[in-house]
Amino acid sequence: MTVRVRMFAGLRHLVDDQELEVPLPAGATVGVLRDALIERYPVLDGFLSTLVFAIDEEVQPPERVLRDGELVEVIPPIAGGRR
């Protein structure tokens, strides 16, 4: 199966693309996707522990099983505050 992965903010610059297609075995989970991204883009390794994986605008746990063609959004932590 293949899932689409949309990278947000500075992540798209680290992988040099905003949307990726990642082949995964049937029954793969968000955690398997995370590991596949590290293998494909080692530069992400230091960031992945702080990233949020969302599907349909809902944060997903690592054990969430993915479906073929699904869009997974990878969002870095967002900092805010007063200026």
C-alpha positions in Angstrom: 0.0 0.0 0.0 1.0 3.6 -0.3 0.2 6.5 1.9 0.5 10.2 1.2 2.4 12.3 3.7 2.1 16.0 3.9 5.0 17.8 5.7 4.4 21.2 7.3 6.5 24.2 8.2 10.3 23.6 8.2 9.9 19.8 7.7 9.1 20.4 4.0 12.5 22.0 3.6 14.3 19.1 5.4 12.9 16.6 3.0 12.8 19.0 0.0 9.1 18.3 -0.7 5.7 19.2 0.8 3.9 15.9 -0.1 5.5 12.5 -0.3 4.2 9.0 -1.3 5.5 6.4 1.1 5.1 2.6 0.3 4.3 0.5 3.3 3.3 -3.1 4.0 -0.4 -3.8 4.4 -1.5 -3.2 7.9 1.2 -0.7 8.7 0.7 1.7 11.5 1.6 5.4 12.1 4.6 4.0 14.1 5.7 2.0 11.0 5.3 5.1 8.9 7.4 7.1 11.4 10.2 4.5 11.1 10.0 4.5 7.3 10.4 8.3 7.3 13.5 8.1 9.5 15.0 5.5 7.2 14.2 7.5 4.1 15.1 10.9 5.6 17.7 10.4 8.4 17.7 14.2 9.0 14.3 13.8 10.6 15.5 11.4 13.3 16.1 14.2 15.8 12.7 15.8 15.2 10.3 12.8 15.1 9.9 12.5 18.9 8.3 15.9 18.9 6.1 15.6 15.7 2.4 15.1 15.6 0.9 12.7 13.0 -2.7 13.7 12.1 -5.3 12.1 9.8 -8.5 14.1 9.0 -7.2 16.9 11.4 -7.1 14.5 14.3 -3.9 13.5 16.1 -3.2 9.8 15.8 -1.4 7.4 18.1 1.5 5.2 16.8 -0.7 2.1 16.8 -3.3 3.6 14.5 -3.5 1.3 11.4 -3.2 3.1 8.1 -5.3 2.6 4.9 -4.0 2.6 1.3 -4.1 6.1 -0.1 -4.7 7.8 3.2 -3.2 11.3 3.8 -1.1 11.7 6.9 -0.1 15.2 8.0 3.2 15.5 9.9 3.2 18.7 12.0 6.1 20.0 14.0 5.6 21.5 17.5 4.1 25.0 17.4 5.5 27.6 19.7 3.7 30.8 20.4 3.6 33.6 22.8 3.5 37.3 23.3 5.9 39.6 21.5 
